[in-house]
Amino acid sequence: MTLYALGERRPQIHPDAYIHPEAVLIGEVRIGPGSSVWPNAVIRADNGPIVIGARTSIQDGAVIHTQLIKQTRIGDDCVIGHLVHLEGCLIEDAVLIGSGSVVLEGATCRTGSLVGAGAVVSPGTEVPTGAMALGVPARIREGGVTAQLVRINADAYSSRHLPQHRDGSHEVSLAECLQM
């Protein structure tokens, strides 16, 4: 993994977390226990801290940034999907952010909410508990999501994928992969 300090501010990673070797963490990034950061994710805390709670999965290619006024915080038991962009927003506990979506400055996704794949959550928008944010720009659809539903998805990463990669993943050469 690539870790960068900005002055005295440096990543703080819980020993039970998993950071893939191809992830990049810059500045004061705090990763909680049982959380995972997957290949090509970039978490850049150059305008203030980015805090990621426990058992949260930051999936492949996600970009998480913060702002001076609007910091980015992600709670426990969240799934941040592939190629997601989070910018100066609050993601509470047990939130699923679907692949390819964008959550912008000052937006808040409340506990047990969901942002659909490819959605764009406009600045200052609140996604209430149990609601879905769908489309471009995202529109709120009440109901249909529970915190338990999201926690089941998040648990798959912390209980199955994280140990599998932390304990058994290793780089291999091309020669080892060629089949005769």
SEDRENSE-477671 format. One line per 8 residues: their letters; for each residue z, x, y of C-alpha. Coordinates in steps of 0.05 Angstrom, whole numbers, plus 5000, padded with zeros to 4 digits. Each point is the difference from the previous one (the first is absolute). Layout:
SEDRENSE-477671
A	Z X Y  ... .
This chain:
SEDRENSE-477671
MTLYALGE	5000 5000 5000  4991 5021 5071  5062 4996 5043  5001 5017 5074  5059 5008 5048  4991 4983 5073  5051 5045 5033  5066 4982 4966 .
RRPQIHPD	4974 4933 4974  4980 5005 4928  4990 4954 4940  5064 4977 4964  4985 4980 4929  5051 4971 4952  5002 5040 4934  4983 4937 4960 .
AYIHPEAV	4936 4987 5040  4931 5022 4977  4951 5031 5049  4931 5015 4970  4976 5072 5012  4941 4974 5041  5041 4957 5048  5014 5025 5072 .
LIGEVRIG	5066 4988 5036  5007 5023 5072  5063 5000 5043  5062 4958 4990  4978 4958 4940  5058 4973 4959  4986 4979 4929  5053 4960 4961 .
PGSSVWPN	5020 5004 4927  4951 4976 4948  4942 4996 5050  4932 5030 4988  4944 5027 5044  4933 5006 4965  4938 5044 5008  4968 5006 5069 .
AVIRADNG	5054 4960 5035  5015 5027 5069  5066 4985 5033  5001 5029 5071  5065 4994 5039  4981 5037 5063  5025 4947 5049  5067 4986 4967 .
PIVIGART	5027 4990 4930  4967 4960 4945  5051 4972 4952  4980 4976 4930  5054 4966 4958  5016 5001 4926  4951 4983 4943  4941 4993 5048 .
SIQDGAVI	4930 5020 4979  4953 5031 5052  4933 4998 4963  4939 5044 5001  4967 5012 5067  5051 4962 5042  5009 5024 5072  5067 4988 5032 .
HTQLIKQT	5011 5020 5073  5053 4986 5052  5002 4992 5076  5050 5022 5052  5022 4928 5016  4982 4964 4935  5024 5039 4940  4977 4987 4929 .
RIGDDCVI	5053 4979 4950  4988 4977 4929  5056 4968 4959  5020 5001 4927  4958 4974 4942  4934 4998 5039  4929 5013 4976  4954 5031 5052 .
GHLVHLEG	4931 4994 4969  4942 5047 4995  4968 5020 5067  5050 4961 5042  5011 5020 5073  5069 4987 5030  5010 5016 5074  5066 4989 5037 .
CLIEDAVL	5022 4940 4959  5060 4974 4962  4993 4984 4926  5064 4970 4974  5022 4999 4926  4957 4974 4943  4935 4996 5039  4931 5010 4968 .
IGSGSVVL	4946 5028 5047  4933 4991 4965  4947 5053 4991  4959 5018 5061  5041 4960 5049  5024 5021 5070  5067 4983 5032  5002 5018 5073 .
EGATCRTG	5050 5015 5056  5061 4956 5005  4982 4957 4940  5056 4979 4953  4993 4981 4928  5064 4964 4979  5034 5006 4932  4959 4968 4945 .
SLVGAGAV	4934 4996 5037  4930 5023 4983  4940 5028 5038  4936 4985 4963  4950 5054 4982  4955 5018 5059  5041 4960 5050  5013 5025 5071 .
VSPGTEVP	5068 4980 5028  4994 5001 5076  5051 5034 5045  5065 4961 5008  4986 4952 4943  5057 4977 4956  4987 4983 4927  5058 4955 4980 .
TGAMALGV	5039 5003 4935  4959 4967 4944  4936 5001 5040  4933 5034 4991  4958 5033 5055  4926 4993 4981  4934 5017 5033  4975 5036 5062 .
PARIREGG	5036 4989 5044  5055 4979 4952  5022 4927 5001  5067 4980 4973  5002 4955 4939  5071 4975 4985  5028 5001 4930  4975 5028 4934 .
VTAQLVRI	5037 5066 5001  5070 5018 4976  5040 5064 5007  5008 4999 4924  4925 4999 4990  4992 5062 5044  5060 5035 4967  4967 4992 4931 .
NADAYSSR	4938 5035 5026  5041 5055 5034  5042 5010 4937  4937 5017 4960  4992 5061 5044  5072 5024 5002  5015 4988 4926  4934 5016 4966 .
HLPQHRDG	4951 5039 5044  5050 5045 5036  5032 5030 4936  4932 5005 4967  4972 5043 5056  5063 5038 5019  5016 5020 4929  4931 5006 4967 .
SHEVSLAE	4947 5011 5052  4969 5070 5006  4936 5030 5025  4948 5018 4947  4936 5041 5005  4929 4975 4993  4994 5040 4935  5058 4961 4971 .
CLQM	4964 4934 5015  4931 5016 4974  4986 4966 4934  4958 5032 4946 .
